[in-house]
Amino acid sequence: MSTAKFQQAQIEFARYLRDPDRVQAPAGIEQRRLDVYRELIFNNIKGFIESGFPVLNTIVDETEWHELIYQFVRDHRAKSPYFAEVAQEFLLFLESTDLSLKSRYPFIVELAHYEWVELALLIKPLDWREVRSGDSLDLLATPLCVSPVAWPLAYEYPVHAISDQYQPTEPPDAPTLLVVYRNREEAVKFLEVNPLTFQLLSVLSDAPEPLTGQQAIAQLQSLVPQIAEEVLQTNGLQLLLNLFKRNILLPA
C-alpha cells in the first residue's frame, strides 16, 4: 500500500471512530474489531474527562453526559495529542459549542473551567527547591510576585460551592473571587477572597517590575481611597502575610 493510500485509510478509520452512526465503516476490517476499537477509544476519552470534571459529571444526567462526550469526540478537533490535555480540549469544546445544556446549567462553562484549573496547576512545571522560602523576610521591604501556580479567578457563579445538591439558576449579585494555588506540599487548594485581596493580587500581577509589599499597598491605596491609610496599612500587611504563608505570594 502506498503512503497516500495508507494515510487515506487512516483518515477513513478515524472518521468512522468519531461518528460510527453516520460514517460508513472502512472496508476490509471485521465489524467486531471495529466495535472493540471504537468502544476502547470512547471509554478512554470518557474516563479522562470524568476524572477531570467530577462535579460536572455528577450534575449532568447520565444519558446527557454520554451524548455530550459523544458529541465532543465526533465534532471537536483537538490541537494536542496528549492525554493530559484532553481536559483542556473538552473545556474549549464547551466554551465554543452551542449546547442545550447551557440553558439548563448556565454555570456549566465556569464550573468546567474551575475544575480544569486544578489539573492545570497540578501539571504546571515548578520546582519548589528553586524558590526561596523567605520565612524571615520583611514583606514590606521585599519585592514580591504572585506564584506562577497561583491563579486569581473571578466567576459569575459560586463554582466552588456547586454540587449535585446546589445548582444556581442565576448568578448572585456579587462575583465569586477565588485564588486557586499549588503549595510547597504540591497540593492544589482554593481560597475565597474579598475584593481588596483580589485587587492587591492584581496590583502585584500587573506591575511591570516586582513591587515590595509597601509599594503594593501604596498602589492599592490609590484604588481604594475610601479606606483610611492607617487601616489599609495594617490590613494590607495581614493580607501579605496570609498570602505569603499559603505560597500564593513569593519573593521575586
Secondary structure, DSSP 8 states (H G I E B T S, - for coil): --HHHHHHHHHHHHHHHH-TTTS---TTS-HHHHHHHHHHHHHHHHHHHHHH-HHHHHHS-HHHHHHHHHHHHHH---S---GGGHHHHHHHHHHHS--THHHH-TTHHHHHHHHHHHHHHHHS---GGGS---TT--TTTSEEEE-TTEEEEEESS-GGG--SS---SS--SS-EEEEEEE-TTS-EEEEE--HHHHHHHHHHHH-SS-EEHHHHHHHHHHH-TTS-HHHHHHHHHHHHHHHHHTTSEEE-
